[in-house]
Amino acid sequence: MSDAAKLDARNVRRRFDRAAATFDAADFVHAVTRDGLMTRLQPLVVDAALVLDLGAATGAANPLLRKRFKGANVVSLDLSEAMLRKNIGKQRLFSRRPCVQADARQLPFAEHRFDVVFANLLLPWIDDPGLVFNEVARVLQKDGVFAFASLGPDSLRELDVAWAAVDGHRHVNRFPDMHDIGDALVRAGLRDPVLDVDRLTVRYDEAGKLFADLTRMGARNALRDRNRSLVGKGRFRDMISALENGRGEFRFDLELVYGHCWGGGRREPADYRIDASTIARRRP
């Protein structure tokens, strides 16, 4: 991946810290994929005692996971401290669930600790999903379930094209192809990945509402190589015109990628063999 397509992890955390107060009012895309994930989890037979919600944000999935996996303890993990504070604030005083601030690429848990790992729209904010998959494979029980929703490469194409018409800077994240995700899951040691794609079109009658929702969700440009200077009013107006493109509305399409797979258990070290005849004799 080129530097132009890489994310600034500190900026991602700052944006979600700032968005914590408004996130629940604008998380309609997360709600769609959250419901999609729960529907796909329903037929799976899983006896879960401990569930990890990766990228839990304000904890909207927590009650759904507890209802689906009755009796399970749900651990919420997020990079943003402010999001976790909102998460804790929603919980009842005497039934609070653990909340952990950490990077999903370096999970602070022992091996094979969880029966289910759930990640709703975490992966779009990770440069290399394989790093997360390696950690999931490490902390997931053998035959445990990893379920996730992400965005595919067709997402936000309208916004990407509109910005490309007015400047040469990148403004939209790159999202991995479904087949690349499947390959990375297998390389990490996770078994039998099942992936499918759905589509969602979001429409606005005003560009201001679109960008306001992106801000409230923390989903603004966090690329490492983003343009740090202010966008001029004229250039921004040209981008809005390109985005509207004579349709009388502002829209963007999302390619929703859903997947689940199974824990593979402890990975055995590679078996290396050396032909003894190739080892030189030590001279006396």
BELCOR-V163654 format. One record per residue. N is the residue number from 1. RES is the residue in three letters. SS is DSSP state (helix for helix, strand for strand, loop for the rest). PSI is psi in whole degrees, 0 to 359 (NA if undefined). Layout:
{{N,RES,SS,PSI} {N,RES,SS,PSI}}
This chain:
{{1,MET,loop,133} {2,SER,loop,158} {3,ASP,helix,328} {4,ALA,helix,336} {5,ALA,helix,359} {6,LYS,loop,151} {7,LEU,strand,151} {8,ASP,loop,103} {9,ALA,helix,322} {10,ARG,helix,320} {11,ASN,helix,321} {12,VAL,helix,313} {13,ARG,helix,318} {14,ARG,helix,318} {15,ARG,helix,319} {16,PHE,helix,330} {17,ASP,helix,314} {18,ARG,helix,329} {19,ALA,helix,352} {20,ALA,loop,321} {21,ALA,loop,336} {22,THR,loop,356} {23,PHE,helix,315} {24,ASP,helix,334} {25,ALA,helix,350} {26,ALA,loop,17} {27,ASP,loop,35} {28,PHE,helix,327} {29,VAL,helix,317} {30,HIS,helix,323} {31,ALA,helix,320} {32,VAL,helix,311} {33,THR,helix,328} {34,ARG,helix,313} {35,ASP,helix,322} {36,GLY,helix,320} {37,LEU,helix,316} {38,MET,helix,323} {39,THR,helix,318} {40,ARG,helix,336} {41,LEU,helix,337} {42,GLN,helix,314} {43,PRO,loop,351} {44,LEU,loop,138} {45,VAL,loop,107} {46,VAL,loop,125} {47,ASP,loop,96} {48,ALA,loop,129} {49,ALA,loop,332} {50,LEU,strand,125} {51,VAL,strand,136} {52,LEU,strand,122} {53,ASP,strand,102} {54,LEU,strand,129} {55,GLY,loop,48} {56,ALA,loop,340} {57,ALA,loop,232} {58,THR,loop,8} {59,GLY,loop,24} {60,ALA,loop,332} {61,ALA,loop,345} {62,ASN,helix,306} {63,PRO,helix,328} {64,LEU,helix,320} {65,LEU,helix,321} {66,ARG,helix,328} {67,LYS,helix,320} {68,ARG,helix,319} {69,PHE,loop,78} {70,LYS,loop,132} {71,GLY,loop,352} {72,ALA,loop,148} {73,ASN,strand,130} {74,VAL,strand,122} {75,VAL,strand,125} {76,SER,strand,130} {77,LEU,strand,134} {78,ASP,strand,155} {79,LEU,loop,335} {80,SER,loop,121} {81,GLU,helix,321} {82,ALA,helix,321} {83,MET,helix,317} {84,LEU,helix,327} {85,ARG,helix,319} {86,LYS,helix,320} {87,ASN,helix,310} {88,ILE,helix,321} {89,GLY,helix,338} {90,LYS,helix,345} {91,GLN,loop,150} {92,ARG,loop,147} {93,LEU,helix,318} {94,PHE,helix,12} {95,SER,helix,38} {96,ARG,loop,142} {97,ARG,loop,153} {98,PRO,loop,138} {99,CYS,strand,129} {100,VAL,strand,127} {101,GLN,strand,118} {102,ALA,loop,167} {103,ASP,loop,130} {104,ALA,loop,344} {105,ARG,loop,351} {106,GLN,loop,78} {107,LEU,loop,133} {108,PRO,loop,48} {109,PHE,loop,155} {110,ALA,loop,165} {111,GLU,loop,144} {112,HIS,loop,46} {113,ARG,loop,329} {114,PHE,strand,147} {115,ASP,strand,331} {116,VAL,strand,135} {117,VAL,strand,128} {118,PHE,strand,129} {119,ALA,strand,103} {120,ASN,strand,107} {121,LEU,loop,34} {122,LEU,loop,318} {123,LEU,helix,329} {124,PRO,helix,346} {125,TRP,helix,18} {126,ILE,loop,126} {127,ASP,loop,313} {128,ASP,loop,94} {129,PRO,helix,335} {130,GLY,helix,328} {131,LEU,helix,321} {132,VAL,helix,317} {133,PHE,helix,322} {134,ASN,helix,317} {135,GLU,helix,321} {136,VAL,helix,315} {137,ALA,helix,327} {138,ARG,helix,318} {139,VAL,helix,350} {140,LEU,strand,138} {141,GLN,strand,154} {142,LYS,strand,130} {143,ASP,strand,9} {144,GLY,strand,169} {145,VAL,strand,133} {146,PHE,strand,118} {147,ALA,strand,135} {148,PHE,strand,158} {149,ALA,strand,140} {150,SER,strand,186} {151,LEU,strand,141} {152,GLY,loop,174} {153,PRO,loop,345} {154,ASP,loop,356} {155,SER,loop,138} {156,LEU,loop,26} {157,ARG,helix,322} {158,GLU,helix,317} {159,LEU,helix,320} {160,ASP,helix,315} {161,VAL,helix,320} {162,ALA,helix,318} {163,TRP,helix,321} {164,ALA,helix,336} {165,ALA,loop,344} {166,VAL,loop,341} {167,ASP,loop,173} {168,GLY,loop,13} {169,HIS,loop,152} {170,ARG,loop,139} {171,HIS,loop,349} {172,VAL,loop,137} {173,ASN,loop,154} {174,ARG,loop,134} {175,PHE,loop,136} {176,PRO,loop,152} {177,ASP,loop,150} {178,MET,helix,321} {179,HIS,helix,325} {180,ASP,helix,323} {181,ILE,helix,314} {182,GLY,helix,317} {183,ASP,helix,319} {184,ALA,helix,324} {185,LEU,helix,314} {186,VAL,helix,318} {187,ARG,helix,328} {188,ALA,loop,349} {189,GLY,loop,8} {190,LEU,loop,147} {191,ARG,strand,150} {192,ASP,strand,55} {193,PRO,strand,138} {194,VAL,strand,121} {195,LEU,strand,146} {196,ASP,strand,164} {197,VAL,strand,139} {198,ASP,strand,170} {199,ARG,strand,147} {200,LEU,strand,128} {201,THR,strand,127} {202,VAL,strand,129} {203,ARG,strand,145} {204,TYR,strand,148} {205,ASP,loop,350} {206,GLU,loop,138} {207,ALA,helix,326} {208,GLY,helix,323} {209,LYS,helix,322} {210,LEU,helix,308} {211,PHE,helix,331} {212,ALA,helix,318} {213,ASP,helix,319} {214,LEU,helix,320} {215,THR,helix,316} {216,ARG,helix,334} {217,MET,loop,353} {218,GLY,loop,15} {219,ALA,loop,44} {220,ARG,loop,177} {221,ASN,loop,116} {222,ALA,loop,23} {223,LEU,strand,143} {224,ARG,loop,325} {225,ASP,loop,24} {226,ARG,loop,159} {227,ASN,loop,119} {228,ARG,loop,346} {229,SER,loop,160} {230,LEU,loop,142} {231,VAL,loop,126} {232,GLY,loop,154} {233,LYS,helix,320} {234,GLY,helix,316} {235,ARG,helix,321} {236,PHE,helix,320} {237,ARG,helix,321} {238,ASP,helix,321} {239,MET,helix,318} {240,ILE,helix,319} {241,SER,helix,319} {242,ALA,helix,325} {243,LEU,helix,322} {244,GLU,helix,319} {245,ASN,loop,40} {246,GLY,loop,8} {247,ARG,loop,343} {248,GLY,loop,10} {249,GLU,loop,166} {250,PHE,strand,129} {251,ARG,strand,157} {252,PHE,strand,146} {253,ASP,strand,143} {254,LEU,strand,133} {255,GLU,strand,109} {256,LEU,strand,119} {257,VAL,strand,122} {258,TYR,strand,144} {259,GLY,strand,154} {260,HIS,strand,154} {261,CYS,strand,182} {262,TRP,strand,148} {263,GLY,loop,142} {264,GLY,loop,358} {265,GLY,loop,189} {266,ARG,loop,131} {267,ARG,loop,124} {268,GLU,loop,142} {269,PRO,loop,152} {270,ALA,loop,144} {271,ASP,loop,105} {272,TYR,loop,135} {273,ARG,loop,139} {274,ILE,loop,130} {275,ASP,loop,117} {276,ALA,helix,333} {277,SER,helix,344} {278,THR,helix,354} {279,ILE,loop,123} {280,ALA,loop,143} {281,ARG,loop,143} {282,ARG,loop,130} {283,ARG,loop,142} {284,PRO,loop,NA}}
